Amino acid sequence: MVQHVAAFSELQEARHGADYDPAFDATRSRALSHVRTARAGIEAIGRMDKANLHQFDMFLLLALGGERMMKNS
């Protein structure tokens, strides 16, 4: 699960840079690297056992919606 969290964090940081940093250097090779990271993460999620999948769901809820999302889940 640590790999999933690291990939999510890396991709979120890249997205934030692309959206808000005028100095962000968007190159084809970087974009393709992010696509590979996302695909690997999605494939790894498909291989997770149910206990880890639930933990990852909770991580995503916190990362995307904060504490409010956790309370509503």
C-alpha positions as MATLAB code, in Angstrom:
seq = 'MVQHVAAFSELQEARHGADYDPAFDATRSRALSHVRTARAGIEAIGRMDKANLHQFDMFLLLALGGERMMKNS';
ca = [
       0.000    0.000    0.000;
       2.950    2.330    0.563;
       3.623    2.205   -3.189;
       0.043    3.302   -3.918;
       0.237    6.199   -1.497;
       3.577    7.330   -2.942;
       2.231    7.161   -6.510;
      -0.917    9.059   -5.552;
       1.135   11.713   -3.800;
       3.526   12.071   -6.760;
       0.674   12.434   -9.233;
      -1.223   14.883   -7.041;
       1.903   17.032   -6.689;
       2.433   17.005  -10.465;
      -1.186   17.964  -11.062;
      -0.930   20.811   -8.592;
       2.231   22.049  -10.305;
       0.628   21.868  -13.721;
      -2.445   23.734  -12.528;
      -0.891   26.466  -10.406;
       2.856   26.837  -11.074;
       3.605   29.064  -14.070;
       7.179   27.731  -14.102;
       6.023   24.098  -14.297;
       7.978   22.341  -17.037;
       5.475   20.123  -18.848;
       7.421   17.798  -21.111;
       6.246   14.810  -23.078;
       8.605   12.481  -21.236;
       7.372   13.696  -17.834;
       3.751   13.339  -18.892;
       4.359    9.804  -20.148;
       6.130    8.958  -16.908;
       3.080   10.141  -14.951;
       0.814    8.058  -17.184;
       2.949    4.970  -16.466;
       2.828    5.704  -12.735;
      -0.960    6.056  -12.831;
      -1.407    2.839  -14.825;
       0.880    0.906  -12.489;
      -1.043    2.250   -9.500;
      -4.402    1.278  -10.969;
      -3.145   -2.214  -11.808;
      -1.740   -2.611   -8.290;
      -5.058   -1.575   -6.751;
      -6.720   -4.350   -8.755;
      -4.354   -6.867   -7.138;
      -4.900   -5.691   -3.556;
      -6.583   -7.953   -1.045;
      -9.810   -6.710    0.527;
      -8.219   -5.511    3.807;
      -5.667   -3.331    2.028;
      -8.255   -2.066   -0.429;
     -10.347   -0.755    2.463;
      -7.290    0.997    3.934;
      -6.527    2.555    0.564;
     -10.132    3.736    0.256;
      -9.774    5.466    3.623;
      -6.519    7.101    2.477;
      -8.233    8.413   -0.659;
     -11.124    9.784    1.354;
      -8.706   11.679    3.580;
      -6.549   12.873    0.703;
      -9.422   14.051   -1.463;
     -11.989   15.249    1.005;
     -10.392   15.511    4.383;
     -11.875   14.606    7.710;
     -15.429   15.492    6.635;
     -15.370   12.709    4.009;
     -14.140   10.185    6.583;
     -17.046   10.979    8.903;
     -19.552   10.498    6.073;
     -18.172    7.135    4.916;
];
